[in-house]
Amino acid sequence: MIYVHRFQVHVPLSLVAEFHSRAASMPVITPPPIIVQLHHAPTALAEGDEMDFTLWLGPFPIHWLARIEAVSSGGFTDRQLRGPFKEWVHQHKFIPVNEKITDVVDLITLHLCSHPVWWLVGMAMRLGLPILFAYRARKTKRLLQ
């Protein structure tokens, strides 16, 4: 399955890239009722770094380990090493429209686990992606513009 979300933010690419490179930005742009608990993550994400965190969906913890790859000024990729999906690859792309406007594109490739419980959790999370990314876009714009 592939999911794509795109929005524009009226700030230069460098500010968008810097904001998204901070591990602390993830909890800030995650909508309630989801709570992000970071266990281990560097302050600024770089090639090969790993983020270990838990997504709390109400009382249900979803443990996740992601590796940061393909880091450039135009974005990065986070790849699930351990988590609710058989595969999760999230490309964060930052594309300059001009000196003051940046397109933010999230491209997610995911495959659900075959285990019935994890399949259900993964499908619920997949169905929630439009809400998650609409919130992230709104929050990112509010914080950066």
N, C-alpha and C positions, 0 to 999 in steps of 0.2 A: 504494500500500500504506500502511496505517496501523498503527502499533504504539503501544500504551498500556501504561505501567507505573505502578503506584501503591504508595506505602508511607507509613507514618506515622513521624514522628520526635517524640520527647517533649521538644521544646524550642519556645520561642515562634517565631512566623513571622519576626520580625526577625532572629533568629540564623540561620535557614535561608536567608533571602534574602541576608544578608551573606556567608555561607559560599559560596554558589553564585555570587555576584557577583565573586569573586576568580578571576582566570585561573589562579592557581597551584593552585586546588582540582582542576582537571581532571586533571592527571597523578596526583594523590593518590588519586582515586577510580576510576581506570582499572585494570582487572585485568591482572595479568601473564598471558600473556607480551607483551601490548601495551605498548609504550613510547611515551609522548607527549613529543615534542620541540617546545617552544614557540619559535618564531622571533621573533614579534612579537605582543605583546598588552599592553594596559594592565594595571596592577596591579588596578584595580577596573573592571569592565565597565560601560559606560554606552551610552546610545542612540547608534547609528551607529558604535560601535567595531568594529574588525575584529581577528580572531584569525587569525594565520598559524601553522600548525603541521604537523608530520608525525606520523602514526601509524605506528610500526614494527611490522609483523606479522612477527616473526622478522626475516629479512634483507630483507623487502619494504617499501619506504617508500610510504606513501599521503599525498601532499601535500594539504592542505586549507586553504581560506580561508573563514572564516565572518564574517558581519556580525551584530551584536547589534541587535535591534529590540524594540519594544513593551515597554520596560523599565518596571516598576512595582514596588511593594512586594509584589505578588502574583506576580511572576515576570518572565520575559523569553523572547524567542525568538532562537535562532541559526539563520541561514539560510546554507546553503552557497552561496558564490559560485564556488568552484572546488574540485573534489574528485571522488570516485569515482562520485557519483550524478548522474543527470540533474537531480534535484531532491531536496533534503533540507531540511526545515523542522522544527526541534525546539523545541517549546513546553515551557518549564519553568514549571510552575504550583505556587504555594505557597498552600495554603488553610488558614486557621486552623480547627481543630476547637474549640479553646478557647484560653485564654491560655497554656497550656503544651504543647499538642500541635498539630502541623502536618501536614497531608497534603501529600505531594510527588507531583505527577503529571507524568510525562513523556509527551508526545504527539508522535509523530514521523510526519510524512507524507513518504514517499519514493517516488521513481520511479527505476527502474534505467536505466542507459545502454543503448543498443542495440549498442554495440561489444562483441563477444564477450568480450574480456578484462575490460573494466570491468563487463560484466553479471555475469560470474562472481565478480569481487571484490565487487561490490555485493550479490549474492545471498548470498555467504558471510558478509558483514558483517550482512546482514539476519537470517540464521539465528542469528547469535551474539548478537542483541540481548537475548534473555531472560537469558543468562548475564551479559552486560555490566551490565544494569540490576539484576540480583539482587546482584551484587558491589557496585555503586554504593550500593544501599540499605543493605547491611550495613556498608560502610565509612563512609558518612555517619552512620549511627546510632552507630557506635563512636566516631567523632571528635566528634560533637556532644552525645551524651547523657552 
